[in-house]
């Protein structure tokens, strides 16, 4: 057999094994938490807030944690997007993408992407103490926005760099300003990438526990103000697993299953929206 064909078959086999391992891991994770938390899954769990002594095994649900996670995820993603778009547009359009400023900006974002989420939580906690604000929904939004901002910036940045330079130069040659080029040309080309960056960042933010541990607090109720503490699903799982009671631990696995399903739905939406918005992209 030809050596090149043998190498190709070996690497093809390795790729199939890797894909199978990833799929198996997904099934193992979702299957384990579903089996362990199946007895606690119920409509009341999704529609009720915890009643007195919930973590001690009494009645109640995790509606407060679901709503709190969604609020923090949505608000922090919107805040991060509002900061990420100007940053990426500036380094790619106004700095032409290859200046020293753009290089060091990308380098800083790469470093920030690798910073552990607990560091963002501690930094957010210090900012809250400086401002005299207690752990609250606002603190959680601020910490998670800092966490996902570098990821969102680098994702959008890479999408912008895929846009053909000739397309932008054509817009300039027709008399368009840089701002007009961004609004009428660039945004149309990268809309799918922006949607993907937003959904990925949202999935990262809603599933993180360390960044909200000191900043969002915890409450048995749904927050009605930015200054009220907010429960989150990751912290609900963490607290419930610490209970010595098996029924409370089962609720933790049920909470984990709900969080996993939310992230799975987000992943499916990313695929669908990415295909929809990529129809107008010029390669």
Secondary structure, DSSP 4 states (H G I P E B T S, - for coil): --HHHHHHHHHHHHHHHHHHHHHHHHHHHHHHHHHHHGGG--HHHHH-PPPTTGGGT-S---HHHHHHHHHHHHHHHHHHHHHHHHHHHIIIIISTTTSHHHHHHHHHHHHHHHS-HHHHHHHHHHHHHHHT--S-HHHHHHHHHHHHHHHHHHHHHHHHTTS-HHHHHHHHHTT--HHHHIIIIIHHHHHHHHHHHHHHHHHHHHT--HHHHTTT---SS--SSTTS----HHHHHHHHHT-S-HHHHHHHHHHHHHHHHHHHHHHHHHHHHHHHHGGG---
